[in-house]
Amino acid sequence: MTPSSLLIGKTLDMARFHETHACEVIGIRRRSRMIRAKLTDIHLEAGDVLLLVGWPNDISALRTSADVVLMEWSASDLPTPYYARRAGLIF
């Protein structure tokens, strides 16, 4: 979250983050700690790190947002589930 973000002080529901950006927030880290409260109850602060899940195009669209800064080096695609059953049987 940028210091000038319009999301500061709002919860994810109040900001309608999912509807606006088509990405789902699955975790919030604040000052090197994972917040263990319900995500819908957390009021966002400057410097919060949001862990997002979404389609690559939706995440790329966040580049134009003044509210967040993408840390692209941490983005990775999930492996395809094609071999998941085989891997589960081997494990």
N, C-alpha and C positions, 0 to 999 in steps of 0.2 A: 504494500500500500504506500502510495506516495504521500508526502506531507500535505499536499494541497488537494488530496482526494475528497470528492464530495460524499464518499461513503463513510468517512470518519464520524464516529458517534452513532452510527446506524447499525442495526442488525442486518443479517443477510436477507431476512424476510422484508424488513422495512425498505431496504435498497432494491428489492426485487432483482437480486443478482442473477438468479437462474433464468428468469424471463428476459432480462436485458442482454445477457452475454451468452446464453445457451450453454453454459458450463456449470458443472456441479462442484461445490466446495465440499471436500471430504475431510479437511483438517485445517487447523489454524495454529500457527506457531508464533509466539510473542516472546521477545527477549530470550531466545534460545530455549524456550520451554514449550512443550505441546500443551495446549489448553484442553482440559478434560471435561469441560462443561458442555452442555448441549449447544450445538452450533447455532441454533436459532435464537439462543439467549445471549450470545456474545456480541457486545458492542465493539465494532472495529476501531482500531487505533492506527495511527501512522506507524509504519515499520512492520506491521503484521505481515506474515508470510502465509499465503493461501495455497493449499494443495488442491489443485483442480483436476477434474476429469472432464473430458469433452472431445468432440471430433476435432481433428487437426485444423480444419478451416475455422472453427469457432475459437479455438485457442489462438490461432494466428491473428484473428480479428481483434484480439485484445491489444495488439500493438498500437492501435489507434486510440486506445483509451487513455485519458489523462489520470485515471484513478489507480491504475496498476502498472507495474513494471515487470515484464516477463523475464524470467531467469531461464532462458532457452537452453542453457547447458544442462539443466536438470530435467528437461523434457525428454521423455522416451516413449516409444510405442510399446504397448503390451504385446507379448507374443501371441500368435494366433492359436486358437484353441484346437487346431487340427490334431496335434499330437498330445493333447492334454490327457486323454483317456489312456493312451499307451504309456505315458510318463507316470500316471497314477498307478498303473498295474506294475510297472517296473519298480516303483518306490515301495 
